[in-house]
Structure formats: C-alpha cells, structure tokens
C-alpha cells in the first residue's frame, strides 16, 4: 500500500481530448443500481469498515493547510467527503482521472476575453446549516490564499493567487481576471481545482460569533489582509474534529466521531445537495500500525475493505492485474488500486550534510543506478508494480503522459540499475573508496561545496508499517554499499515525515532530513495535470527537497500556456534526465472488498466515493 503526498496533460489533439474528458465526466454520477450484477438485491443501510494504511491517520480537518499536513488521507479520503472542492476529479471507476462536473458544486468554468477572464457559476447547493454554497464562499477561500501563502501547500510564486489581478462575487457568480492568457485546461485542472469553498460560518474569530463577522470574505490588501490572518489563526487553533465549526458541511458525509488514535466514523449528511445520496448508514476508518495486523483483521472479518500485503500475494502471472487465485477465498473480491502518480526518494538539496553532494548530477545518477527496480518488483512486490523513471505518471497502465525517455531500458529510464557504472562515475569525479565508503579526494572534481575527505553517506527517512517498503529500502542500502555509497535507513511514521517536510533555507538547521523516502506523489492536488510546478518549481510550497533549476522553471511555465503535448514531453524528459527525485518502483496494492458490498472502486486519484456503495442480500 503506497503512501502518498498530494496530488493530465491533454494530448496534441487538445480540443478532441477535452470533449472526451467532458463527456466522460458528465456520465460519471449515475445512481447506485437496485441489484448487483450477480443477482443480489441492494439493501439500504449497514456499516462499512475501511482500513487506513499503516502509520497513517486523518489528522487535519480544515481544508486549507500547509505541506506539513498534506496527504490524500487528509484530503480526498477525509475532507472531500465533508467539504467538496470547487471541482471534483475522478469517478467511481479504477482509472478515470478527469474532472467530474456532476459531482462538483460549480458548473464548468467559462473563459472569455482571450482567456484572461474566468466566470464560475455555482449550482446553488446549501451547507448543512442552511447557508448557500455561493460565490462568497469561493471569495473567502481566495482571500485566505492571499493572506496565508506561506501556509498553503498549493502556493507557488507567480501562480494562484498571484496570477489573478482581481475577482468579484455576486450571488452564485464569481468573476476572475487573470494577468495573461493561460491554457484553459491547465488553469482549470491546476489552479481552479485548488479552490475549496468555505462557509461564512468559518469566517469568525470566536465560537458562536455571527457568520462572516471575521471579515475575511470582504477583506482587502489595504490592511495587509489582517482580518483573514486573524480568521486563519482562529481556525487553525480549532482543528480538532469535535469543534462545532467543522459540523457545517456541504458534502455527502459528516463526522459522527473522531479519535486522535485514527478511528473516524462518518454518517450521511441528510442535507447534501448533490447526487447520488449515500446508501450505507455508517463509514468507519480504522488505523493500523503495520500491514500484518491489518491483514489479520481482514482475514477474520473485522474489515469490509482492506489490502493484502505483498508477501501474502501469489506472484503476478500473465496480463491479469490481480492474482489468479484469491488468498481470501470467496468472501472477498479483489481489485487493483492503480495510482496516477510517481514514487521516489526526495533528496534535500538544502541539507547541510548532503546538500552539496546531491546538487551534483553525477551523484544523483549514482544514487539512481544502485536502485534495482526490476529485482525489487519481482522479489518484493511480487510483480504488482511498474518501474518509475521520471515525473510523468506511469499508472494507470497505458496512460498517454509518458515521454519516450521514460520508456528506455525497460521503463527504467536513462539510468538503469548498474552498480559498476555508479561506482566508476564517482571515481571519475574525484572519489575513491576508503574503508568501504567512497570519499572525496579531489574537491575540484567532486564539485562546489564538497570538501576533501567528505564521504558518500546518506540517511533515508522512510515510512514504517509496511514490510515490503522496509525490504525495498534495505535492498537499496545493500546494493548501494557495493558502489561504496553508505545509506542509513531510518523509519518514521508517515505523518511524522511529512511534518518535517516544509521547504527550508539553504544549509540551515531546519533542513534536517537528508533524503525523504515517505512514499510518492499523487497528481490529485496541487494540480491534476501532471505538470511539475508543485514539486519542482523554485520556491513552491510542496517542494520539500528545495530543488531549483531555471531550465526546469521555464519548461514548467511553458506547460501553463500551451496545450501541445510537446510542451509536457519537454518538461517530463528534462525531469527524467536531471533526477530531482530518485525513482523507485510504483507498486499498486491489491484491495479486498467484502463480496456483499457493491459499488466499491479504487480510483487512480484516490477519490473516495462511498456514496456509491451498498450492501446486497
């Protein structure tokens, strides 16, 4: 079960592709059927128990947050159930990653004035307290982004809200004026998609205050956004789920109970304006410390939905995406859980111990060449994985975003597994092996900031709780040692690692983590087109490794204004060659679902839609 940080590029025939996306989205909100495909009759009600991945919990409820609280377990699989974003993505299938207008509280945006004016019309939904979901709710959020850029994970310099020159709200209509013409698809998928309407009940600075009395909705830059800053400070001090603030929802679900241990219970919101309405009565999220404990709960019937650890899967055979034999028997159905994302270790270019080393491309190449992706996929993930080799997602299989360079060397990209090459490259750049560890002997060749006697030693901080993930990093550590690279692996919980991942100043003590190995990135925010601004743009709020390259910045910017596939391919190819990340296999979990529970799918964006689920008898 991969652990994900947050968050499509149209093909060359952009207009035709866009029509297909809209058509797909418009057909995605059908109501649950009255009977299952196998003849069982649907029944209303029932409790569903869902297993959270090991070492993860839902720990942030306010849908405005910094990178240190950004994960799908707080976003798509928690907040989105209660607080619908302006635009939903994905549907109740395993592979769809398109925008989903039927499930969104806003209609499709309209671009005019040569693309520099965007008009958004809300559908007239209501919050659970009776308040309208209208343009003021969008304005409230936009004002908050102006006031708290440093605390918004989606912020990147020059992008939203910087690229908006003005905006006005009137009833259900919000009008935004942009500073230039952008690709309308990119702007919708990667800018408007980051907006989450917020109720006026949250625009307060004290519990019980009149909705809107905080003044953020109508704040301006004239006072330095002081009102919004005060509201943000109040809301972030009340992020515990039992606060009455968070009972105001517009999504299909609301909280029934919440525990800091990770146990969360949700029930249907009877005032949900959208469709379909929930069929089950209760949804429970259950935390686990490791995958063995979770699998025991699954086998004993304590869970309705869970995952099978890699070690308990039979090897993958043929073209089938799931095992040909079911280790759980007929009581559960099996599904692949593809992901529209990438999987990697993220070197910290500003870490005082290793920053200067990882700034050298030859060093990153060596670190990549000691990663035996084919061997790890076969021996550890039992075949249920694909190699990663660049910033374009390689799942769902067959998606159109992968540039040719990422398909080289059996999809290992330009730097396939080669221990001998990794070692010789280090030697060619002034390193020699001393006591089993490569040591810089010629600083002029080693590179700027690297001193004589410095050793090629790195600490990778990885997410605990999954035996396969631990085995992967142990394998990489062992293979690296054969090239004279000394890797220490240090396990932490997923929540702990992302809590340490805020961007930091060069070589400062706050840049304590040398290499982040928390999991991967799903292109489900910030940004649903897999352009690189949240991860690789200089100064981006989600750029935990502090990577910066002017060529990369320029290539990313080109994807914002051009719908041509060549613009995306140029960016992705550069990312594959430059290694801002160290790529590792992208495994897909095998999920098990109670055979009496229907309508369950595992969307590649991690969009969770339990309102489609129902039991049968």
C-alpha positions in Angstrom: 0.0 0.0 0.0 1.8 3.1 -1.2 1.8 6.2 1.0 1.0 9.3 -0.9 1.7 13.0 -0.7 -0.8 15.0 -2.5 -2.0 15.4 -5.6 -3.3 15.3 -17.2 -1.9 16.8 -19.8 -4.1 16.9 -22.9 -2.7 15.2 -26.0 -1.8 17.0 -29.2 -5.4 16.9 -30.3 -6.4 19.1 -27.3 -9.9 20.0 -28.4 -10.9 16.5 -29.2 -9.4 15.2 -25.9 -11.2 18.0 -24.0 -14.5 16.9 -25.4 -13.8 13.3 -24.4 -12.9 14.4 -20.9 -16.1 16.4 -20.5 -18.2 13.6 -21.9 -16.6 11.2 -19.5 -17.2 13.5 -16.5 -20.8 14.1 -17.4 -21.6 10.4 -17.3 -20.0 9.7 -14.0 -22.7 10.4 -11.4 -25.2 7.7 -12.1 -27.2 6.5 -9.1 -26.4 3.1 -7.5 -28.3 0.2 -9.1 -31.1 -1.6 -7.3 -29.4 -5.0 -7.7 -25.9 -6.3 -8.1 -24.5 -7.9 -11.3 -24.5 -11.3 -9.6 -28.2 -11.1 -8.8 -28.1 -9.9 -5.2 -30.7 -7.3 -4.1 -29.4 -4.0 -2.9 -30.4 -3.0 0.7 -30.1 0.3 2.3 -28.1 0.8 5.4 -25.2 -1.1 7.0 -21.8 -0.2 8.4 -18.6 -0.3 6.3 -15.2 -0.6 7.9 -12.2 0.7 5.8 -8.6 0.0 6.6 -6.2 3.0 6.7 -2.6 2.3 5.5 -0.2 1.5 8.3 1.1 4.5 10.3 -1.4 7.0 8.8 -4.3 8.8 10.4 -6.7 11.6 9.4 -5.1 14.5 11.4 -6.2 17.7 9.7 -9.8 18.7 9.1 -9.6 22.3 7.9 -9.4 22.2 4.0 -6.7 24.9 3.9 -3.3 23.7 5.0 0.5 23.7 4.7 2.6 21.0 3.1 3.2 19.5 6.6 -0.4 18.3 6.7 -0.9 17.5 3.0 -1.8 13.9 2.2 -4.6 12.0 0.5 -5.6 10.7 3.9 -6.5 14.3 5.0 -7.7 15.5 1.6 -9.5 13.2 -0.9 -10.3 10.5 1.7 -11.4 12.7 4.6 -12.0 16.4 3.9 -13.6 15.9 0.4 -16.2 13.6 1.9 -17.5 16.6 4.0 -16.3 19.7 2.2 -16.5 19.5 -1.6 -13.8 21.3 -3.5 -14.9 23.7 -6.3 -14.2 20.9 -8.8 -14.1 17.2 -8.1 -11.9 14.8 -10.1 -12.2 11.1 -10.9 -15.3 9.0 -10.7 -16.4 5.6 -9.4 -14.0 3.6 -11.6 -10.4 2.5 -11.2 -8.8 4.5 -13.9 -10.7 7.8 -14.6 -8.7 10.9 -13.8 -10.9 13.5 -15.5 -12.7 16.5 -14.0 -16.1 15.5 -12.7 -18.6 18.4 -13.1 -21.7 16.4 -12.0 -20.1 15.8 -8.6 -18.9 19.4 -8.2 -20.7 22.3 -6.5 -19.8 24.6 -9.5 -20.6 24.4 -13.2 -17.9 24.2 -15.9 -15.9 27.5 -15.9 -16.3 29.8 -18.9 -13.2 31.5 -20.3 -13.6 34.8 -22.2 -11.5 37.9 -23.1 -8.9 35.8 -24.9 -8.8 33.5 -21.9 -8.0 36.3 -19.4 -11.4 36.3 -17.7 -12.9 33.3 -15.9 -16.5 33.1 -14.9 -17.6 30.5 -12.4 -21.3 29.8 -11.6 -22.2 27.9 -8.5 -25.0 25.3 -8.7 -27.0 26.6 -5.7 -26.1 23.9 -3.2 -26.6 24.5 0.5 -24.4 23.9 3.6 -25.8 21.7 6.3 -26.6 24.9 8.4 -28.8 26.2 5.6 -26.3 28.7 4.3 -25.9 28.9 0.5 -22.8 27.5 -1.2 -22.2 30.6 -3.3 -19.6 32.8 -4.8 -18.8 34.5 -1.5 -17.6 31.1 -0.2 -15.1 31.0 -3.1 -14.0 34.6 -2.5 -13.5 33.7 1.2 -11.0 31.0 0.1 -9.2 33.2 -2.4 -8.8 35.9 0.2 -7.3 33.4 2.6 -4.8 32.3 -0.1 -3.7 36.0 -0.4 -3.2 36.3 3.3 -1.6 33.0 4.1 0.6 32.0 1.1 3.2 30.6 3.4 0.7 28.2 5.0 -1.0 27.0 1.8 0.6 23.8 0.3 -0.5 24.7 -3.2 1.2 28.0 -3.5 4.0 28.6 -6.0 5.3 32.1 -6.8 3.6 33.7 -9.8 0.7 31.2 -9.7 -2.6 31.3 -7.9 -3.4 33.8 -6.3 -0.5 35.9 -7.8 -1.8 35.4 -11.4 -5.3 36.8 -10.5 -5.4 40.6 -10.9 -9.0 40.9 -9.5 -12.1 38.9 -8.6 -15.7 39.8 -7.7 -18.5 37.8 -6.2 -22.2 38.3 -6.8 -24.8 35.7 -5.8 -23.7 32.4 -7.5 -21.3 34.1 -9.9 -17.6 34.6 -9.4 -15.6 36.5 -12.0 -11.8 36.3 -12.0 -9.4 38.4 -14.2 -6.0 36.9 -14.9 -2.7 38.6 -15.6 -2.3 36.8 -19.0 -3.8 34.0 -21.2 -3.2 30.5 -19.9 -4.1 27.1 -21.2 -7.7 26.8 -20.1 -7.3 23.1 -19.3 -4.2 23.7 -17.2 -5.8 26.6 -15.4 -8.9 24.6 -14.6 -7.0 21.4 -13.6 -4.2 23.1 -11.7 -5.5 26.4 -10.4 -9.2 26.4 -10.0 -9.0 22.8 -8.8 -7.2 24.0 -5.7 -10.1 26.2 -4.5 -12.3 24.9 -1.7 -15.4 26.9 -1.0 -15.6 27.7 2.7 -18.9 28.6 4.6 -19.3 32.0 6.2 -19.8 30.1 9.4 -16.0 29.8 9.4 -15.4 33.5 8.8 -15.3 34.2 12.5 -12.7 34.7 15.3 -14.7 33.2 18.2 -17.0 30.3 18.7 -20.7 31.3 18.4 -19.9 34.5 16.5 -22.1 35.7 13.7 -21.1 34.1 10.3 -19.0 36.5 8.3 -18.1 38.6 11.4 -14.5 37.8 11.0 -14.4 39.9 7.9 -12.1 37.8 5.7 -14.7 37.4 3.0 -14.6 41.1 2.4 -11.0 41.8 3.4 -8.6 43.6 1.2 -4.8 44.1 0.8 -5.2 47.6 2.2 -4.8 46.4 5.8 -2.4 43.6 4.9 -5.2 41.0 5.0 -5.3 41.4 8.7 -8.8 40.1 9.1 -8.0 37.0 7.1 -4.9 36.4 9.1 -7.0 36.6 12.3 -9.6 34.2 11.0 -6.8 31.7 9.9 -5.2 31.8 13.3 -8.5 31.1 15.0 -9.5 28.2 12.6 -6.1 26.5 12.8 -6.4 26.6 16.6 -9.7 24.7 16.3 -8.6 21.9 14.0 -9.8 19.2 16.4 -12.8 17.5 14.8 -15.2 17.9 17.7 -15.3 21.7 17.3 -18.8 22.8 16.1 -17.1 24.7 13.3 -16.5 21.6 11.3 -20.1 20.3 11.6 -21.0 22.7 8.8 -20.6 20.6 5.7 -21.7 20.6 2.0 -20.5 17.1 1.1 -22.4 13.8 1.3 -20.9 12.9 4.7 -20.4 14.4 8.2 -18.4 13.3 11.2 -20.0 11.2 13.9 -16.9 10.6 16.0 -13.2 11.3 15.8 -10.3 10.0 17.8 -6.7 11.1 17.8 -5.7 7.4 17.5 -7.1 7.5 14.0 -10.5 5.9 14.4 -13.0 8.0 12.5 -16.7 7.5 12.0 -18.8 9.2 9.4 -22.6 9.2 8.7 -24.6 10.6 5.8 -25.3 14.4 5.6 -29.1 14.4 5.1 -28.9 17.9 3.6 -26.4 17.0 0.8 -27.5 18.8 -2.4 -25.6 16.6 -4.8 -26.2 13.1 -6.2 -26.0 10.2 -5.5 -27.1 10.2 -1.9 -25.4 7.7 0.5 -26.9 4.2 0.7 -24.8 2.9 3.7 -25.5 4.2 7.2 -22.0 4.3 8.7 -18.5 4.5 7.4 -15.6 3.7 9.7 -11.9 4.4 9.1 -9.7 2.0 11.1 -6.0 2.7 11.7 -3.2 0.1 11.9 0.4 0.2 13.0 1.6 -2.5 10.4 0.3 -4.4 7.5 0.4 -7.8 9.2 -2.1 -6.6 11.8 -4.4 -5.2 9.1 -4.3 -8.4 7.2 -5.3 -10.4 10.3 -8.3 -8.1 10.7 -9.2 -8.6 7.1 -9.0 -12.4 7.3 -11.0 -12.5 10.5 -13.9 -10.4 9.1 -13.2 -7.3 11.1 -12.9 -5.2 7.9 -15.0 -4.8 4.8 -12.3 -3.2 2.8 -8.6 -3.7 3.2 -5.4 -4.6 1.4 -3.3 -7.7 1.0 0.4 -7.3 1.9 2.8 -8.1 -0.9 4.3 -11.0 0.9 0.8 -12.7 1.1 0.2 -12.4 -2.7 0.9 -15.1 -5.2 3.3 -13.9 -7.9 1.8 -12.0 -10.7 1.3 -14.1 -13.8 0.3 -13.1 -17.4 -1.6 -9.9 -18.1 -4.0 -10.2 -15.2 -3.9 -7.2 -12.9 -5.0 -9.2 -9.9 -3.9 -12.7 -8.6 -5.4 -15.6 -10.4 -6.0 -17.3 -7.0 -7.7 -15.3 -4.2 -5.8 -15.8 -0.9 -9.0 -14.7 1.0 -11.4 -17.0 -0.8 -14.9 -16.2 -2.0 -15.8 -13.9 0.9 -13.9 -11.1 -0.8 -13.4 -9.7 -4.3 -10.1 -8.4 -5.4 -9.3 -5.2 -7.3 -6.1 -3.4 -8.3 -5.5 0.1 -6.8 -3.8 2.0 -9.5 -2.4 5.4 -8.9 -2.0 8.4 -11.1 1.3 9.3 -9.5 5.0 8.8 -9.1 7.1 7.0 -6.4 10.5 8.2 -5.3 13.1 9.3 -2.7 13.5 13.0 -2.5 17.0 14.3 -1.8 17.1 17.6 0.2 19.3 20.0 -1.8 19.5 22.3 1.2 20.6 19.8 3.8 23.9 20.9 5.4 25.3 17.4 5.4 24.4 16.1 1.9 23.0 19.2 0.1 26.2 20.0 -1.9 26.6 16.3 -2.8 23.1 15.8 -4.2 23.3 19.1 -6.1 25.8 17.2 -8.4 24.0 15.4 -11.2 26.7 12.6 -11.3 25.9 11.9 -7.6 22.2 11.7 -8.2 22.9 9.4 -11.2 25.0 7.1 -9.0 22.2 7.0 -6.3 19.7 6.1 -9.1 21.9 3.4 -10.6 22.1 1.4 -7.4 18.3 1.0 -7.4 17.4 -2.4 -8.7 13.9 -1.7 -9.8 13.3 -5.0 -11.8 14.7 -7.1 -8.9 12.6 -5.2 -6.2 9.4 -5.6 -8.4 9.9 -9.3 -8.8 11.1 -10.3 -5.4 9.4 -7.8 -3.0 6.3 -6.6 -4.8 5.6 -10.0 -6.4 5.2 -8.4 -9.8 2.5 -5.9 -8.8 4.4 -2.8 -9.7 6.0 -0.9 -12.6 9.4 0.9 -12.7 9.3 4.7 -12.2 11.8 6.8 -14.2 10.6 10.4 -14.4 8.0 12.9 -13.4 5.3 11.6 -15.7 3.0 9.1 -14.0 3.2 5.5 -15.3 -0.1 4.5 -14.0 -2.9 3.7 -14.8 -1.1 1.5 -17.4 -1.2 2.8 -20.9 -1.8 6.5 -20.0 -0.6 9.0 -22.5 1.7 11.2 -20.5 5.0 9.2 -20.5 7.7 10.6 -22.8 10.0 8.3 -24.7 12.9 8.8 -22.4 11.0 7.2 -19.5 10.4 4.0 -21.5 14.1 3.4 -22.1 15.8 0.4 -20.6 12.5 -1.5 -19.9 11.0 1.7 -18.4 13.9 2.3 -16.0 14.7 5.5 -18.0 18.1 6.9 -18.7 19.7 5.5 -15.6 19.0 1.8 -15.2 20.4 -0.4 -12.4 24.2 -0.7 -12.8 26.3 -0.8 -9.7 29.6 -0.8 -11.6 28.7 2.3 -13.6 27.6 4.1 -10.4 31.0 3.4 -8.8 33.0 4.3 -11.9 31.2 7.6 -12.2 32.1 8.6 -8.7 35.7 7.6 -9.3 35.7 9.8 -12.4 34.6 12.7 -10.4 37.4 12.6 -7.8 36.1 9.9 -5.3 37.9 6.8 -4.2 36.9 4.0 -1.8 38.3 4.3 1.7 37.3 1.8 4.3 34.4 0.7 2.1 33.0 4.2 1.6 33.6 6.5 -1.4 35.5 9.5 -0.2 36.2 12.8 -2.0 39.9 13.0 -2.8 39.8 15.9 -5.4 37.4 18.7 -4.4 37.8 20.3 -7.8 36.3 17.3 -9.4 33.9 16.4 -6.7 32.1 19.8 -7.1 31.2 23.0 -5.3 30.9 22.8 -1.6 32.3 19.2 -1.3 35.4 19.1 0.8 38.3 16.6 0.7 37.6 13.7 2.9 33.8 14.0 2.7 32.2 10.6 2.5 29.2 9.5 0.3 27.0 8.9 3.3 23.2 9.5 3.3 20.3 8.9 5.6 17.0 8.0 4.0 13.9 8.5 6.2 11.2 6.1 5.2 7.6 5.3 6.2 7.2 2.4 8.7 4.5 -0.2 8.9 4.8 -2.0 5.6 7.1 -4.9 5.4 7.6 -4.6 1.6 8.6 -1.0 1.9 11.1 -1.7 4.6 12.5 -4.6 2.4 12.8 -2.2 -0.6 15.0 0.3 1.3 17.1 -2.5 2.8 17.7 -3.8 -0.7 18.7 -0.4 -2.0 21.0 0.1 1.1 22.7 -3.2 0.4 23.2 -2.6 -3.4 24.5 1.0 -2.7 27.2 -0.4 -0.4 28.6 -2.3 -3.3 29.3 1.0 -5.0 30.8 2.5 -1.9 27.7 4.5 -1.0 26.7 4.3 2.6 23.0 4.6 3.1 21.4 4.6 6.6 17.7 3.9 6.6 15.6 5.4 9.4 12.0 4.5 9.9 9.3 7.1 11.0 5.5 7.2 10.7 4.2 8.8 7.6 2.6 11.7 9.5 5.9 12.4 11.3 7.9 12.6 8.0 5.5 14.9 6.2 5.5 17.1 9.4 9.3 17.6 8.7 8.9 18.4 5.1 8.4 22.1 4.9 10.8 23.9 2.4 13.8 25.4 4.2 16.7 27.8 3.6 20.0 26.6 2.1 22.1 24.6 4.6 20.0 25.7 7.6 19.5 23.5 10.7 15.8 23.3 9.8 16.8 21.2 6.7 17.4 18.2 9.0 16.1 15.4 6.7 18.7 14.3 4.2 16.5 12.2 1.9 12.7 11.9 2.2 11.5 8.4 1.4 7.9 8.8 2.7 6.3 7.3 -0.4 5.1 9.1 -3.5 3.1 11.9 -5.1 -0.4 11.5 -6.5 -1.4 14.1 -9.1 -4.6 15.0 -7.2 -3.5 18.4 -5.9 -2.0 20.7 -6.1 -2.6 20.2 -9.7 -4.4 17.4 -11.6 -2.4 17.9 -14.8 1.0 16.3 -14.0 2.9 19.4 -14.7 5.7 20.0 -12.2 5.0 23.3 -10.5 4.1 22.0 -7.1 7.1 19.7 -6.9 9.9 21.3 -8.8 9.2 25.0 -9.3 11.6 27.2 -7.4 10.0 28.2 -4.1 6.9 26.1 -4.5 5.1 25.2 -1.2 5.3 21.5 -1.9 8.9 21.5 -3.0 10.2 19.7 0.2 13.6 18.9 -1.4 14.2 22.6 -2.3 15.1 21.7 -5.9 15.7 24.7 -8.1 16.7 24.9 -11.8 16.0 27.8 -14.2 15.6 25.5 -17.1 13.0 23.4 -15.2 11.2 26.5 -14.2 11.0 27.7 -17.8 9.8 24.3 -19.1 7.1 24.1 -16.4 5.9 27.6 -17.3 5.6 26.5 -20.9 3.1 23.8 -19.9 0.9 26.5 -18.4 0.3 28.4 -21.6 0.5 25.7 -24.2 -1.9 22.7 -24.7 0.6 21.0 -27.0 1.8 17.6 -25.9 5.3 18.6 -26.9 5.4 21.2 -24.1 4.7 18.5 -21.5 7.1 16.0 -23.1 9.9 18.5 -23.0 9.3 19.1 -19.3 9.0 15.4 -18.4 12.1 14.4 -20.4 14.2 17.1 -18.6 12.9 15.8 -15.3 13.8 12.2 -16.2 17.3 13.3 -17.2 18.0 15.7 -14.3 16.8 13.4 -11.4 15.3 15.9 -9.0 13.9 12.7 -7.4 15.4 9.2 -7.1 12.9 6.9 -8.7 11.8 3.6 -7.1 9.1 1.1 -8.2 5.5 2.3 -8.3 3.6 -0.6 -6.8 -0.1 -1.0 -6.9 -1.9 -2.6 -3.9 -4.4 -5.4 -4.3 -7.5 -4.4 -2.4 -10.1 -6.8 -1.0 -13.8 -5.9 -0.7 -16.5 -7.8 1.2 -18.3 -9.8 -1.5 -21.7 -8.5 -0.2 -20.6 -4.8 -0.6 -21.0 -3.5 -4.1 -20.3 -0.2 -5.9 -16.8 0.0 -4.5 -13.9 1.0 -6.7 -10.4 2.4 -6.1 -9.9 5.5 -8.2 -6.5 6.3 -9.5 -6.7 9.7 -7.9 -7.6 8.3 -4.5 -11.0 10.0 -4.9 -13.2 8.2 -2.3 -16.9 8.0 -3.2 -18.6 5.8 -0.5 -22.0 7.3 -1.5 -21.9 4.8 -4.4 -21.5 1.8 -2.0 -24.3 -0.5 -1.0 -24.8 -3.9 0.6 -26.7 -6.8 -1.0 -28.6 -9.7 0.3 
